[in-house]
Amino acid sequence: MAQPDSLGQFEQLVLTAILTLREDAYGVTIHTKVEELAGPISFRE
């Protein structure tokens, strides 16, 4: 399987969260910031 040339949306959100949080970037704060950046997400069944 070929590797994609760019990052997906999730990877971009995680990296943005880490860069924004700087020294406060750890599991829980990254998770919270990603939720904040992503906004509401609805799942289809």
trRosetta pair geometry for C-beta under 8 A, 3 or more apart (Angstrom, degrees):
i j d omega theta_ij theta_ji phi_ij phi_ji
4 7 7.9 132 104 -86 122 17
4 8 7.3 62 85 -52 163 85
7 11 4.0 -121 -171 90 109 128
7 12 5.2 137 111 -55 123 81
7 15 7.3 -17 180 1 168 139
8 11 5.1 95 54 11 72 102
8 12 7.1 -134 99 -4 38 91
9 12 5.6 -58 -149 38 32 113
9 13 6.3 34 154 -21 67 104
10 13 5.7 -54 -150 34 32 112
10 14 6.4 30 154 -17 66 105
11 14 5.8 -53 -147 36 33 110
11 15 6.3 28 157 -14 66 108
12 15 6.0 -57 -144 41 29 107
12 16 6.1 31 156 -20 64 109
13 16 5.7 -57 -146 38 28 112
13 17 6.3 31 155 -21 64 106
13 34 4.9 84 145 -139 114 90
13 37 5.4 166 -146 96 96 132
13 38 5.9 19 -132 -66 150 94
14 17 5.7 -54 -150 34 30 113
14 18 6.5 29 153 -18 64 106
14 30 6.6 35 -148 179 77 117
14 34 6.0 -1 -86 -92 58 127
15 18 5.6 -52 -147 36 33 112
15 19 6.3 30 156 -16 66 107
16 19 5.8 -57 -145 40 30 108
16 20 6.1 29 156 -20 65 110
16 37 6.2 131 98 -134 129 164
17 20 5.8 -59 -145 38 28 111
17 21 6.1 16 162 -11 66 114
17 25 7.1 129 129 -125 79 105
17 29 8.0 166 168 128 108 73
17 30 5.0 106 125 -149 131 69
17 33 3.8 137 -141 102 105 122
17 34 5.0 -53 -53 -61 151 73
17 37 6.3 -124 -71 -5 93 141
18 21 6.1 -61 -139 42 25 103
18 25 4.5 70 -138 -146 65 151
18 30 6.2 9 -73 -114 74 113
19 22 7.3 19 -179 -68 31 62
20 33 6.2 175 76 -166 128 144
21 24 4.6 -110 178 78 94 86
21 25 3.9 128 91 -72 121 79
21 29 5.5 127 -139 133 148 122
21 30 6.7 -108 11 -82 157 65
21 33 5.9 -119 -52 -40 117 160
22 25 6.4 176 73 -18 14 104
24 29 5.4 -107 144 153 92 172
25 29 6.3 -131 -121 89 32 117
25 30 5.7 59 -160 -69 78 99
26 29 5.7 68 51 27 66 105
26 30 6.7 -139 91 -13 19 99
27 30 6.0 -69 -148 35 17 108
27 31 6.3 15 161 -17 61 109
28 31 5.7 -55 -150 35 31 113
28 32 6.4 29 155 -18 65 107
29 32 5.6 -52 -145 38 34 112
29 33 6.2 32 156 -17 66 108
30 33 5.9 -59 -146 40 29 108
30 34 6.2 31 155 -21 65 106
31 34 5.9 -55 -147 34 27 111
31 35 6.6 27 154 -17 62 105
32 35 5.8 -56 -154 35 31 111
32 36 6.4 31 150 -19 64 107
33 36 5.4 -53 -148 37 35 115
33 37 6.2 32 155 -17 68 107
34 37 5.8 -55 -143 40 30 109
34 38 5.9 26 159 -19 66 112
35 38 6.0 -59 -138 39 26 107
38 41 6.0 -11 141 -49 123 112
